Every structure is written in C-alpha cells, then in structure tokens.
C-alpha cells in the first residue's frame, strides 16, 4: 500500500487542470511574442525592422520551447497515475479531509482548555482553501483538484475553530496540510465579549501571492475586530482563486453560520 503522502500526491497530480496550468503561461506568452514578431517582420529586408522582429522572435521561441518541455516533463512524470489503482478516489480523499478537520477541532478545544460542556454553542468551524505562499507550507503542497464528483479539493486548508464560551470567545486558527496530516501556523486568541467591536465579511485589498507569482489584489475576509486593534482574520475567497480553479464558487466555508452565531452571542451578552 502506498504511504499517505504518495497517495494524496497522486490524487492531486492526476488533475488534468493542474497539468495544463504548468507551462501553459509560457506557451501563451510565446505565441503572443511570435505573433508580434511576425507583424513587424520586414517585407522588403529592412534591417531595422528585422532587428525589432528578432527582439520578439528570440524570447518567444525560447519561452515556447521551455513551456513545451515543462508540459512534456509533467505529462511524463505523471504518466499512468490516472489509471493507477493506488490513486485514491474522491470519497477516500474526502474521508481524509473530514478526519483532518475533526482532528483539528479536537486539538483546538484541548489547546483552548475547553470542552463542549463549557460552551454555549457547538464550536464553529470555518474552512477555506489555501493556495498562496504561506510560511510552513511547501509550494508543491498548494494544489487543488476538481474530482469526478465535481467537488473542488485542496492540498492545504485554513481551518479556524471558534468557541463561544460563557464570558469570552476563543479562536484557534491553523493551516492544515492534507498531504502530511498535520497543522502549522497555529494561533490561539481569546477575547471578552464586551471587547469585541464588530463581526464582518467584506472585500479587502490583499498582497497574497500564488506560487506562480500572481498577486491576489482583493480577497473576501472574515473578521472579528477587537477594541485594542487586534482581530481574528481569515481569507475565505477571492476572484483570483476562482479564476485559478475555474470555479464559479468555492466550497462552503461555514462562515455564514459563524457570523450569525457570533452576532447572536454578542447581542445576548451586550444588550
């Protein structure tokens, strides 16, 4: 039996979309440069026009070769994966994701020193995809795949567990790495209800970047703001993420339920 790492990597590497993304940008830029070179190429042997054309032809051909080689390499490296019986199914990967979320929830309650019996409400869970460069996460883990069932799945998730205790709100945030079944970038915070200023979901400027270097200029952010300027902040969506994944919408994050529950708790304790 393959190890968890090998199996999960095989699942994401078998994504046709991920394979096409690699090298595709180089091929597109190459084609554009060559087309520009053709448009300015001299019809009557003009030296100046010839030099200008070469400025576009040379990098265009170079990028085309590099992009084509990269695409061929990726196809060769992943040959046979789609028919590999050891490649997990969508259901098997979803089971691993669900187990990882439940494990993170239990770890969160232990870290916060709480149990379900101490809480006014069931712990709230916010799950969002993580596709941008993040400390503690390798670039090759920032992958995704649309399964045969049509569902998007990711190699890394941002998981936030929010516990509404009697007198305070406690939050545990982390990056969950599905491939290794572990959490990194753990942050724990607690705030008294009377110190919470607002709970919101809104579009914010962003400086996050994908592995490709593309910047995520704006992102949808869940935010619990506190009087002292601190906040619980979670990026839950962005137009750039939907463009990258080709999805009209991302999987449910649970943020709507969290906002309703926190606002209700604030109203009850701050009449």
VENVENRA-V761203 format. One record per helix or strand of 2 or more residues. SS is the DSSP state (alpha for helix, beta for strand). FROM is the first residue (numbers start at 1). TO is the last residue. If there is no record, write none. Layout:
# VENVENRA-V761203
ss:SS from:FROM to:TO
ss:SS from:FROM to:TO
This chain:
# VENVENRA-V761203
ss:alpha from:4 to:13
ss:alpha from:16 to:21
ss:alpha from:24 to:40
ss:alpha from:47 to:77
ss:alpha from:81 to:83
ss:alpha from:90 to:112
ss:alpha from:116 to:118
ss:beta from:124 to:129
ss:alpha from:139 to:141
ss:beta from:144 to:146
ss:beta from:152 to:154
ss:beta from:156 to:165
ss:beta from:168 to:177
ss:beta from:182 to:192
ss:alpha from:193 to:195
ss:beta from:196 to:210
ss:beta from:215 to:226
ss:beta from:231 to:237
ss:alpha from:239 to:245
ss:alpha from:255 to:269
